[in-house]
Amino acid sequence: MAEEKPTVFIIDDDPSIRKSLLRLLRSFGFEAETFDSAEEYLERERYQGTGCIVLDVRMPGIDGLALQNELNKADYTMPVIFVTAHGNIPMSVEAMKKGAVDFLPKPFDDNEFLQAVNRAVETDRTAKIRFAGTREILRRIQRLTPREQEVLRYVVSGMPNKQIAFRLGIAEKTVKAHRGRIMKKLEIDSLPELTRLAEKAGIQPL
């Protein structure tokens, strides 16, 4: 199945900017949607695909920086590119600190804009791949019993079976059995794989 085209969301109160960016993006193979205000964008159903937001800073109602704050509060992680004719260094620093991937002064060069969009889309694509991988790891870990999760934390700390058995007050052969079930449920074959998986899942060694 062909990969879905990334979508760029253009939020700007200037209709000429919306029209020119829409035409430019579509000519380079992007899907694009335009909105004349932050309020209009917030009414849209949350987008789950890959893409980015092109956001004007100064707009009537909710301005660009305020919208960025709202999206951050809602844990909406799609990359933002700010575009503005009224920007300054403190404003751009604030936007970048809050996660913007670029801050372009108007008027900007088409190539500069497309490069920024490509960077933002690639950032979003990479983040979604990483998130999907972490979600799959957590799904596997949920298969483990509380005791197996406890054993897992000892194992990834590098502790041998005999010492784990002593800590838990169980037989060494029981620890070995737990380890076997852990490896099977997590669909891995080696201790290095187990350590990497636990690290990605944020499991702290004991």
N, C-alpha and C positions, 0 to 999 in steps of 0.2 A: 504494500500500500504506500502511495506517495506521501511524503511528509507534508503536513499541513503548513501552508505559508504563514510566516509570522505576521502579526497584525500590529500596526502602529496607530495609536490613538492620539489625534491632534486636538488639543484643547486651546483655543485662541479666539478672542472676541473680534479679531480682524478677519472679515470674510475673504479678503484677497489673499491673506497668508494661508488660510485653510485651503482655499482652492488650489493655490500653486503647490503647496506641499503634498496635497492629495494626488495631484497629477504627477508630480515628481516621483513619489513613492511607488505609485502603481506602474509607472514606466520602468521601474527597476524590480518589479516582481513582488512587491509587498502588498498585502491587504492593508487597507487603511480606513479609518472612520474619523469623522470630524465632529466636534462639539463646540458651541459658541460660549460655553461657560462651564465652570467646575460643577455647578449644580446639575446641569444637564448630564454631565458624565456620571455623576454619582447616582443618577436614576437608572443607569444602564445595569443590566445583570452582570455580575462579576465574571470576568473573562478568565478562563482556565488554561488557555493556550499560551504559546510563546509570543512575546512581543515587547513593546515598550511604549512609554507615554511621552509625547512631545508637548511641553506645557509652557504657556506664556506666564510670565511672572505677574504682570499687572493686568487685572481684569476686574470688571464690576462684580460686586458680590464677593464670593470666596475667591481670593487671589491665589496665585500659583503656589506660594510658600505655605499658605494655609491648607490648600488641598494636599500638598505633600505630607503635612502633619497629620491630616485626617487619614490618609492612606497608610501611614506608618502605624498609627494607633490601631487600625483595622488589620494589621499584619498583612498588608497587601504589598508584596515585594517586587512588583514589576518595575524594572528600571525606568528612571525619569531623566529626560533631557530637557533642561530649561532653555527657552529662547526668550530674549527680551531686548527692547530698544532702550530700556531705562535701568539697566543693571549697573552694579558697582561691585567693588571687591568684597566688602563685608557681606553683601547679599549672596554673592557666588560662594563664598566660604561657608556661610550658613547652609546653603542648599547642598553643597558637597558633603558637609559633615553629616547631614541627615540622609545621605545615600544617593544623591543625584549622580549620574555617571558623566554628565557634561553640562556646561553652561555656555551657550552660544549667544553673542551679541548680534542683534539685527542691524543691518542686513548681513547675512552670512552666505558664504560660498556653497553652492549645491554639493560639491564634492566633500567639503568639510562636514556638511550636514549628514550626508549619506554615510560617511565614515563613522560619525557619532552614532547613527542609528544601527549600523552593523555591529559596533562594539556593544551597544546596549542589548541588542537581540542575542548576541553570543553570550553575554553575561547572564541573561535570563535563561537561555537554553542550558548552560552549564549548571546553573543553580537548580533547575528543575530535574536534571539528570541526577544530580547529587541527592536531592530530596527524595526522589523515587527510590534510589538505592538504599538510603537510610530507612525509609518506610518499609522496604522489603526485609531489611535486617531486623527491625523491631517486630515485624510480623512473625519471623522465625523464633525470636527470643520469647515471644509470648507463648510458644509451645512448651517451654520449659516449666517444670514444677518449681515452687519456691526453693526446695532443697537443691535442685539442679542449678538454679540461678546462683545460689550461695556457693556451690562447688565451682561454678564457672568463674566467679570472682577470685577464688583462691588459685585456680589453675592459671589464669592469666597473670597472676602476680609472680608466677614462676615457682610456686611451692610444690614440692614432690608429693606423691600420693600418701606416703606414710605420715608426713607432717599434717596434711589436710585431714587425714583420718583422726589423728590425735586431737587436732583443734575442734573437730566436730563430734568427737566421741563415738565414732563409728569404725567398722572394720575397713582395712585397706582395700579388700576386694570389693566392698560396697562403693568406695570412692571410684575404683576402676569401672564398675558398672555404670555409675553416674556419668563418668567421663564419656563412656561409649555412647550412652543415650544422648548426651549433649551434642556430640559430634554428628550423630545421625539426624537429630532434629534440626540442627543448624545447617545441615547439608555441606559439611566441610570434612577435610581429610587430614589436616595437620595442625599442630600447635601454632605455627606462625599465622595460618589463616584464621584460627580462633582468636588470636591476639588482635589482629587487624580488625576483625569483625566487632569485637568487644569495644575497641577504641572508637570505631565509627558510630557505635550505638551509645557511646558516652558512659560505658560501664567502667566503674572505678575498681582497680584491683584492691583486694583486702591485704 
